[in-house]
Amino acid sequence: MKTYTLYISYLRKDKLVFLLLALLTLCVYAHIRSLNFQTNWDDQWVVQNWYTEGGFSMINFRSILTDFYEGQYSPVNQFYYTLIYAAFGYNSIAFHIAGLIVHLLNAWVIYKFMSKFLTMSAMVPVEEIRFVSIGTICLFLIHPFNVESVVWLSASKVMLYSLFYFLGLYCYLLYAEQHKRSYFILTLLCFVTSFWAKEQALVFPLTLILIDFFIYQRKEAVKRLREKIPFLLMTVFFGVITILSQFNNMQGVLTPKVQFPLYQRICFGGYALCEYFIKCVIPIKLSYIYPFPNLVTEKMSPIYWSYPLAIILLIIFVMRYSKSRILQWGVIFFIINLLVVLHIIPMSRFSIIADRYVYVSSVAVFALIAHFAYQLLFSTKYSNARKVIVPACMLYFGYLCLYTNQRVQVWENSHVLKKELKTILKNRKDLPVEQLE
């Protein structure tokens, strides 16, 4: 009875912390109530379309599940729009509040996943698990890098795929712990649903394999590769669907359009990884468009050769010389969940990186930040420097909150967004400036 009482007390404490974080998030995103649809930046066709207005008739239901719409295949995301429209019409406030709710749900699921994963993997001491788990979702909720995913209605698919992605990872941990077939089936269903929200979920099986190597001994992890066959087969099938949906709109791998040569795509992929990581740690000069450094027909600057080399050296160092298992997991998780958006596989996009693509991967970086913050705040090694460390952490946290609040306002409408666009593009004639005219 005493153990049960302690458990209930612990649970309530976590719920109180999450409530406080939710209130902080609402304050940081306070300007969301004044945001409108981006009528000249994808919302006019992604959100406001005949599928949204078609309701839940069998004809519309079948069309959402089977149609490739403008190179997109995300039926879960479309059902989400249809549901909100059925309840509130084209009320921009309702759509944005729904997005904020999904963001909060994601944070709660990530907390559950991180708590269980850190416990099962024993990557950090027991007393550190709760701090890292809460610290991770704290940064996740208020980080400016996630603003685009939350406030741009056309990017809601990112949050929806992430929700089912982390639900799937949590179900898999329950399966690994309890060996119940029902949890394995739930993991499969979450994977399917996550892909139906956004194709970035294709790497889900790789993340499961990564988890195995951190919660099991190596021999056991290798044995469990057989369990991943259904997931890998589904990945191949989903990959074909993605290629066909993009080709339907003359985009992607099969497009006849001229693409960057492979060596440039590899260099740009390394550059993108570095940029994603840096902006997760120190978010500066965030934007909703990051132009490629050169046109397809132009030569690439030799400096970009250094980025893939830096990534390779980092991986070698972390895997061979670092004893920190959470650092190893964080680096690999971060890379895996960005693989399909690094342009190594042609994406027919005019932006080399995008804030929304790092929504899932950022969790690994935030976990590492929380881990190192714990070391600085509670380790006896740094006791003499604590008078500097504590204010520095507070300033960093305050900076994130203020920057996020400022980034939300940038997304008020297409006219406000256009101001930022002009300062970015300048002489870049290859980018769609006219979309915001």
N, C-alpha and C positions, 0 to 999 in steps of 0.2 A: 504493500500500500504506500509505503514511504517513497519507493522508487517511482511509482505512478504519479504521486504528487509532485515530485521533483521534475518529472518529465512534462507535466501539464504547465508547471511554472515556467520552465524553459521555453515551451512552445508559445506561451502567452508573451513572453519577453520578446521573442522573435517577431511576433505579430505586431507588437508595439513599435519596434524598430522599423519594420516595413511601413507601418502607418505614417511614421514621422518622415521616412524617405519619400513616401507618396505625396505628402503635403509639401515637402521641399520641391519635388518635381512639379507640382501644380503651380508653385510660386515661380519657379524658373521658366515655366512654359505659360505664364499668365497671359501673354499676348496672343495665345492661340485663339482666344475668343474673337479676335478682330481679323483673323485670316480668311481669305476668300478662296474660291477656285482659281487655279492658274489657267485662265481661259486661253492663253497663248503658249502654254508650255505643258502639253500632253493631257492635262485634265479634261480638255474639251473633247477628247476622243477615248481616253483610257477610262475615265470615270463616267462622263456624260455620254452615254451611247444607248443603242436600242436594246442591248442585253440588260442594262441597268433598269431601263424603263419597262422591259417585257414582263416583269413579275415572275411568279413561280408556276407558270403554266408548263405543261409537259413539253410543248414545242420549244419554249425558251430554255427549259432545263436541258433538253437534248442538244440544243444549239451551243449552249455554254460548254458542255462537256466535249463536243466533237469539233467545233470550229477553230481554225487558226485565224485569229483576228489581228490583222496588221502585224504579222510576225510574232504575235504573242500567244502563248498557251498557258493560261493560269486560271482554270475554272474556279478554284477556291477563292481567289481574289475577286473574281467577278460575282460570285454568289454573295460575298461580303458587301460589295457595292449595292447589289440588288436588294439585299436585306435592309440596309440602311435607307435606301430610297423608298422602299415599301413602307417604312415606318415614318420617315420624316421628309420625303421628297428631296429635292436638291437644296437642302439646308446645309450650308458649308460648316456651320458650327457643329451640327450633329456629326458630320463626317470627321471633323478634326477631334472632337471629344472621343469618338470611337477609336481613332488612332492612338490617342493618349492612353486610353484604357488598355489597348492591346500592348502598348509599350510597358505598362505597369505589370500586366500579366506575364510578359516575357521575363521581366526582372524577377518575379516570384518563382517561375519555373527554373530560371538560371540559378537562383539561390538553392533550390532543392537539388538540382543536378550537382552544383559545385560542392555542397555539403556532403552528399553521399559519395561523390567521386573522390574527394580528398580523404574521406574516411576509409574507403575501400582500397585506395592506392597507397595510403600512408606516406604521401609525398611530403607532408609537413607534420609537425608535432600536433597532437590532439588539441592542445590548448590554442593552437593557431587557426584551426579549421574555421571556427565561427567568424573570427576577425576577417580572414581572407574572403569567405563567402559573402559576408555583408559588405565588405569593402569593394568587392567586384561589382555587385549590383548598384552600389552607391555611385560609383564612377559611370557605370552603364546608363543609369537613369539621367544623370545631369551632364554628361559629356557632350560638347558641341559637335563632335563628329557624327553623333547620332541624330542630330536635328533634322537633316534632310529626310531620313527614313520616317520620322514621326510626323512632320508637318506637311510634307509634299504628298498629297493624296494619291498621286499616280505611283508612289513608291510604297504603298501599303503592302504590296506583295512581299516586300522584304521582311516586314514585321510578322506577317502571317506565316511565311515559310520558316522563319526563326522560331516561332511559337511551337510549331509541330516538330521542328528539328530537335529542339531541346527537350520537348516532351518525349520524343523517340529515344534520345540518349538516356533520359531518366528511366524510362521503361526498360531499356536494355540493362541498366545497372540493377534494377529490381530482378530482372531475369537472371543475371549473373549471380545475384545474391541468393535468390530463392529457387531458381531452376524451374519455374512454372512456365509451361508452354503458352499460357495466356499472355504473359508479358512479352514473349517473343513475337506473338501475333500482333500485339499492340505496337511493338516496335516497327514491324513491317507496315502496318496501317499508317503510322505516323510518318514514315518515310514517303509513302505514296502521297499522303495529304500534303506534306511539305513540298514535294515536287510539283504537285498541282497548284501550289501557290507561286512557286518560282523555281526555275531550272537550276539555280545555284545549289539546290539541295542534292545534286548529283553526287557530291563527294561524301555523302552520309556514310556509305560502307567503309570508306577509308578512315573516317573518324571512329567507327566502331572497332576497327582493327587496332587503331592507336590506343583506344581505351583498354583493349585486351592486354596489350603489352605493358600497361602500367598497373593493372589490377591482378594479373596472373604472372606466374613464372614463365620464362620464355618458351619452354617446351609445351606448357599448357596453352599458351597463347597461339602457338603454331597449330596445335590440334584443333583449336576452335576456328581456324580459318574456314573449315568446311561449312560451318554455320553461316558464313557470309556469302555462300554461293547464291542463294536466292536474292540477296541484296545486290550482288554484282551483276546478275542477269537482268534485274530490274533497271540497274543503272545503264546497261547497254541499250535496253529497250527505250528508256526515257531519253537517252542521248540521241537516239534516232528521231524520236518525236521532236526534240528540240531543234535538230538540224532541219527537219522538214518544215517545222513551223516558221523558222527564220527564212528558209528558202522560199516559202510561200509569199514572202514580202521582199524577195530578192536581197536577202541579207545573210550573213554568216558564212560558213565554210564553203558552201556550194555556189555562192554568188559569183557571177562573172566579173564583178568589179575588181579593179586593181587593188591588191593588198600590200602591206609592208612585207618585205622579204623576211624569211624566218629568223635570220640572225638579228635583225632589228627588233622583231617581236620578242625575242629572248632578252635582249638588252632592255627593252621597255618594260618587260615583265619584272626584271630585277629592280629597275627604277621604281616601278609601282609598289612593289613589296616594301622597299625602303621608305617611300613616301607614306604609305599606310601606317607603318610602324611608328615613324617619327611623329605623324600627326595624332596618333593615339596617345603618345606620351606627352608631346608638347604641341597642342593644336594652335597653329598660327596660319594666317592667310588662307582660311578655309573658303571654299567657293563651291558653286554647283557645277562649274565647268573648269576642267584642267586640260587645256589644249595639248595635243601631241607636240613635242619639241620641233618637229619638222613635218613637211608634207610627204606623201607617199613617193613623190617623184624627186624628193630632195635627199641629199646625203645626210647621214646621221653624224652628230658630233662624236668624236672618239671618246669623250668623257663617259658616255653611256656604257662602254665596255666594262667599266669598273664596277657597275652595280651587280651584275650576275656573279662576278668574281667575289665581291664582298659577301653576297648571300652564301656562296659555297664555303667560303672560309668561316663564316659564322656557324653554319651547320656542323662543319668538322670540329670546330672548337667546342660547341655545346655538347655534341654527342660523344666526343672522345676525351675531352679534358675537364668538362664541367661535372661536378658531383651533384649538382642541384637537379633533382628529378622534376621538380615543378618548372624549372627553366627549360628543360628538355621537352616536356609536354607542351609548354606554352608556345615555343618556337614552332614545333611541328604542327600543332593545332592551328596556329595562325596561318601558316603557309598552305596547309591542306584546304582550308575553307576560303582561300582566295584563288585557288588554282584555275577555276573556270572563268575568272574575270580578269586575268592578267594579259589578255590579248595574244598570248602564245597561240591559242586557237582563235582565229579571226572572229571578231564580234561585230564588225560594221558599226563601231561607235566612234564619235569624234572627240571623246574625252579619254585621256590616258588613265585616269583614276576617277572614282566617283565615291563620295562620302557614304552612300547607302550600301555599297558593296562590302564594307568592313563591319557591318552591324554584328554578324556572328563572330568573326575573327577577333574583333575588339575585346571580346570576353577574356581571351587568353592574355592579352596585354594588361587588361585591368586587374586580372588575378595576380599577375607578376608584380604590378605596381603595389597592390595591397600586401603581397608577401614581403616585398622589400621595405614597405612602410612599417610593417610589423617588426622586422628586424631592427630598423632604425629606432623605433619607439620603445621597444621592450628589451632589446639585447643589452647586456652589461657592457659590451664593447663600446657602445656609443653613448653611455650615460653622461659623459662630460660634455657632449655636443648637443644634448637634448634641448637646451635653451634656444638653440638655433634651429634644430630640426622641427620642433613643434610649430613655431611661427611660420616656417617655410611650408609645411604641410597645409596649414590654414590658408596661407596666401594662394597656394596652388589650387586648393579646393574653391576658394572664392573666385579666382580667375576663371575656372571652368564654369561656374554658375553664371557669372556676368557675361561671359562670351556666348554661352548658350542662349541666354536671354536676348542678346543682341542678334544672334543668328536667326532666332524665331521671327523677329521683326522683318528681316530681309525677305521672308516668304509671304508677306502680307497679300500681295497680288502681283500680277505680271508686270505692272508698271514699275513697282518698286524693285522687282527682280531685274528688270531691264537696266536699271541704273548700274547694278553691279556687273551685269554682262558687258556693258560698254567699257568699263574700266579694265576688264580682263582681255577682251578680244582685240581692241585697237585695230591693228592692221591684219588680223587673221581672217582672210577672205574665205577660208574653207569651212568656217563654222556658221551655223544657221542663225545669224543675227536677225534675219527677217521674221523668224518665228515670233519674236516679241514685239514686232512693229505694230 
